Amino acid sequence: MNPGEADTAARLAAWLAAHMERHRLTADEVAGELRVGAGLVRAWLSAAGRRAPVEAGEFDHLDTPVKLGAWLRARIADSGATVREIAESTEDVSLSTVYNWLKGEHLPPPPASDEPDRFDQLLSNPALGLTTPQRVQLDEVRRRLTGTSLSVEPAAPWESRALPAANRAFTGRRLALRRLDRLLNEHARGAGVLALITGIGGVGKTALAVQWARSAQVRATLPDGCLYLDLNGYSAAAPVDPVTARLRLLYQSGADPRRLPPDPEAQAALYQRMLTGRRLLLMLDNAHSEPQVRPLLPTEPGCLTVVTSRSRLPGLDVTSSGLTRLDLDVLTEAEAAALLRELLGRLATKHTPDEEVRALAEQCGRLPLALQIAAANYLTHHHPQRRTLAEYTAELASDRLGELAVGPSDPITAMTPTLDHSHRRLSADAQRAYRLLGLHRAPDFSAAWAASVVAEPRDRTLALLRELVQANLLAVDRRGRYAFHDLLREHAAALAHRFEDEAERHAAIGRGLDHWRRSGAAATMAAEPGRDPIDLGPALPGVAPESFGDYDSAAQWIADELEGVLAAAAHAGEAGFDDYVWQLAWCSSNPLGQRGEWNRQIELGRLALEAAQRTGNTEAIARSHRYLAHPAILGGRLDEAREHLRLALDLHRADGDPAGQAAVHHSLSYIEEHLGDYAAALGHSEAALAIDRERGFRGGQARALNEIGWLLAHLDRVEEALAPCLEALAIFEELGDRGKAAHVADSLGYLRHRLGDRAGALADYGRALEEFRTLERPFESAGTLDRIGDVHADAGDAGAAEAAWREALGLYEDLGHANADALRAKLRDTGADV
């Protein structure tokens, strides 16, 4: 490195060290952001004579031996050495001892003398690259974990008598804590700061605020102490009114109650004078509304204010400058599992697999309050040696809200009363909407669907949804789609059973299902206008289905709502709407097939068949057999598919249903084609064409014509094949059915290749492939790519052929389809590596 480069490296190292210190970043975190090893970050700093900055809280998160061991394991990995190499290069330390420490076991207390012990020797190993201050801090971590800490609280008092104690099991929330630290730094530079922490009940808003408030950095920056007040926004007691809240804060600050002015305006002036010139933390916990909070906010920037609420308090965005929002979500998977292990202790989790801990965390919705309740119940009522965590999790799953309660005498330690407070603070119409929407199981939903469920106009429904979002009882994403947290959905459904009678619950479920089937049918016909429509009869009262004017809006609806429609199909069968199941399957089976999700097609077909058999509706039974035949054909289970189609054809004939008979002939043609009997396949396609011509259904005619052209080509009657395919293309283009027109373009590509027109073949295949990709149909794309490869191979362009076949192979492999084997054979025949 020349002098100029060394100087630049030193300046960059200085900037990096300052940046890390200012933002409380560790080398591990910087490495994660830059996607390099932590050892490389330390090397950058040390090469220029700098050290990674050490701060007082660098190792505060190592609050259990397991966490300390995990940190050491990561440090060893960053060093580039193995655990064995570290043990062998550390005096008096065996490999088994190091492994015990990495597991969080047998951590020795510090030595009584000044002589270093084996743990000190490990920390001093040069390969770990620890600085002296870091080793001192890690020694203090060890002392804290072994109960021999030498640190003492600072002598200077910090007034915070009303502030709750910190939760000793507090885990995670590192990003939120760092964001609060940054706000504290801004405040220290003179900025007025108002932090609003929001989230659903039980997500840990107060725990986060208290944990941060009790940090050394807050005490140092805000030396005049902390005023804390629970505003009872969501509790059994009524919310504290602003006048009473102000008086309580005045009493906390030392005001003499006998000398307070009786006039509320004079009290407000005294309150602001009391805050002026003081550098303190004002924490307004569990706020209910903006009017409750505004009179309590300081007018001068000396105080830093933290407000927690289940409501988003949107009005504060308008009236309060310097507002910063922290919207708390549930814990991450890792944080939730770590919190559970901390709460349960080593005895309960020592031999418990990680997946069992994660499963319990998921059953608790990764909500801190639910995790704490579940851990307390498990330790109180189940001995770890007699009942495994997996058994307790299964028991919890049967009645989550009922089981997530420590005892009947303490509603604070139960999820249902906690969530009841949020429901109680809603308007009457929003309460009803919350309950009725919770009866459904869609992963997310639109405002249009919600309007049908609650049987209200769209504008009114949007207002109710906004109220639920502001109360953090619903989440809304950037697309404007709404979603429940799992526990909130169960809570809403339980409330519906308490407040709504059976008829109203049944009607609300029916309205949601009816909206999906009607909107789904409309979207299907807009996206695939060549299909046979189905008759759904009159809409239920209150249902306002959606309509679609073009392919794009219909396709977007299908993409957004498919999971909801699938959930609705299962729900319909359970809720007594058996006739809806096959109709919901009609809307969703094709999109599943186009995505290559054939196993889900089978599940859907079975649901439809079971529901249809319960009703005895022969049309529904026949259609359900057809739904099951399609994935069986694609999966190569042709005998199974043929049996489903035989049963369907018998029922359609008995019902005198020509449309159903034509549909079966189309599928039977596909089976015979797979078997290589093109003449038999042609017979079925011609039978379907005759039926659809007689009934005047042009979509069916075009489908049969395309099949006939394709099959004629395979029967070496290529000259005859072009006319029916061109006729099919004209019909589909007139109907606006893009997907089926792309199928015809693929057929034309095959015909032109057979006729020796390679350029024409590639042009037709190219049009088909472009449309299949646009429509996101991987199976059809793979087939067209396979045939494009054939054209290139026939032209002697081995490179282009291999590229097309490899792309097709990748799609088939992603789909798990057996056609991948044939493509691998093609590639091997060309000498390509597969």
Secondary structure, DSSP 8 states (H G I E B T S, - for coil): --HHHHHHHHHHHHHHHHHHHHTT--HHHHHHHHTS-HHHHHHHHHHTT------TTTTTT--SHHHHHHHHHHHHHHHT--HHHHHHTSTT--HHHHHHHHTT-------SSSS--HHHHHHT-GGG---HHHHHHHHHHHHHHTT-------SS----TTS----TT----HHHHHHHHHHHHHHHTT--EEEEEE-STTS-HHHHHHHHHTSHHHHHH-TT-EEEEE--TTSSS----HHHHHHHHHHHTT--GGGS-SSHHHHHHHHHHHHTT---EEEEEEE--HHHHGGGS-SSTTSEEEEEESS--THHHHH-TTEEEEE-----HHHHHHHHHHHHHHHHHTT--HHHHHHHHHHTTT-HHHHHHHHHHHHHH--TTTS-HHHHHHHHHHSHHHHSBS-TT-GGGBHHHHHHHHHHTS-HHHHHHHHHHTT---SSB-HHHHHHHHT--HHHHHHHHHHHHHTTSSEE-TTS-EE--HHHHHHHHHHHHHHS-HHHHHHHHHHHHHHHHHHHHHHHHHH-TTS------S--TT------SSHHHHHHHHHHHHHHHHHHHHHHHHTT-HHHHHHHHHHHHHHHHHHT-HHHHHHHHHHHHHHHHHHT-HHHHHHHHHHHHHHHHHTT-HHHHHHHHHHHHHHHHHHT-HHHHHHHHHHHHHHHHHHT-HHHHHHHHHHHHHHHHHHT-HHHHHHHHHHHHHHHHHTT-HHHHHHHHHHHHHHHHHHT-HHHHHHHHHHHHHHHHHTT-HHHHHHHHHHHHHHHHHTT-HHHHHHHHHHHHHHHHHTT-HHHHHHHHHHHHHHHHHHT-THHHHHHHHHHHTT---
